[in-house]
């Protein structure tokens, strides 16, 4: 009987600062064959294990279309992330996964993507963005709307700024406030960008949302007004998890487990299960 | 299923014989309560059916155990060291709790800690007659068809023995001379009579199939807040409930060699920290929300692995909760919209 709780040895390949309290981690399985054959879906997550501190779940920010390295952007918020921030490049950690349902990539084939990010929500959605750019023929139009507090708080800022010039993706970036006066994009809430997207074909659109809880209320409202079907509005959620594999109970919402039935849910799920957001 | 008869005086001989095949476990008296324990002296074993303080889950998922050991370089597991056990005296409601756990811990990822112990444990179920808190007939868990190796029904003059598995058959083969294959029409009538007597003894009942609707309708009801005002968040309900599976994990650093033990221990959704994520946000800050989750699982639906309600009607929450928040008082409140303020809504049963 294999033990699904067993962390696999991996190495931190690169680690650098994205914002003041968020670090980018590039991680690689030590076993080369495992590193190259490891497959996952955008929206899935991994459990990180640091002996003496414990385990915690993190969304994968990289895309399976670029195998070999796994990428994560992690904010320092608790004991495990503090320990993780102390680790250096080339240090070993344990990882296991991938877990969770991920985005329904097959069902989304041929659809337009309407990706809406608030703050740290870029962590799981960057995976979907990169995946859609690497598999451009699988999708219709790709819109990306990202709102952060300030330019300094925007994750992968340079990466997303470069997308603005690309023709195969429409990338709109906004910040609540810009004290520098040098911000080249929009100012205001992410919802204020909605009317800049023209000719949305709601029946043929998957909206994918991730951000702070406060953002969902406004964004979901706007998406429903656009007549995007409720089951085509997707969001990825956060819960406390100890196992990641549907046993420990912590991420239970009514009779589902976020780690198994989520973390990607539809707007219908949210209406159906009252405790979701 | 094969059925045999065992003479009353032969049970001890049989148990002595099979204890050569593995560690014998079963209910034993400890202070005021009964506990599942290892039996070294057959005189300590309670042969009559009893409801133990902690349910059978403690034999398969101990309250605290080591999952992994990290020696500074690699993780090690120790899941291949469990002794062969034979557990006597498991009531039907708890057999059903194990069937639920088999699904939950087997869904997609097999939990090796649970299943290794399950594989190494032979179960002798024991039919019982209900005490005042028992609800197994309502929960349809008073009858068992699987999940045991042998099942014993005490029909006063003799024991009726049901052979559920090949492992159960091995136990019979250890002392075949003690068993009588000849179950007569008269014996069958005795069994039917026993069943009627048992079924007539239930003091309480819950119409479980009607509860999911009431849980939905009462989602915003004031009853949850009223229960929350009484609830001590002690988690005792989760500890004694045979279908509460939640656990927490902690890394313990060994002094001296800096090796790490990853330990797993029982947790409860009644505890405030249960749904708290890093950064301090708590998805179930309010006690009422936590109570609602507990009763959603017991009365409405319990996870993908087991869509039904998970209450097996053992009555432990009725006996244990110090402020009488239990399956009976919650169902009563769901039906009437009122929470009994005087606490002692239900008679205490043992």
Interface residues (C-beta under 8 A of the other chain):
Chain A: X1 X2 X3 X4 X5 X6 X7 X9 X51 X52 X53 X54 X55 X56 X75 X77 X78 X80 X81 X94 X213 X238 X239 X240 X242 X243 X245 X246 X247 X248 X249 X250 X252 X254 X255 X256 X257 X260 X261 X274 X275
Chain B: X67 X68 X70 X72 X74 X75 X77 X79 X104 X105 X107 X108 X109 X110 X111 X112 X115 X116 X219 X245 X246 X247 X248 X249 X250 X251 X253 X258 X260 X262 X267 X269 X274 X275 X276 X277 X278 X279 X281 X283 X284 X289 X293 X296 X297 X300 X301 X302 X303 X304 X305 X307
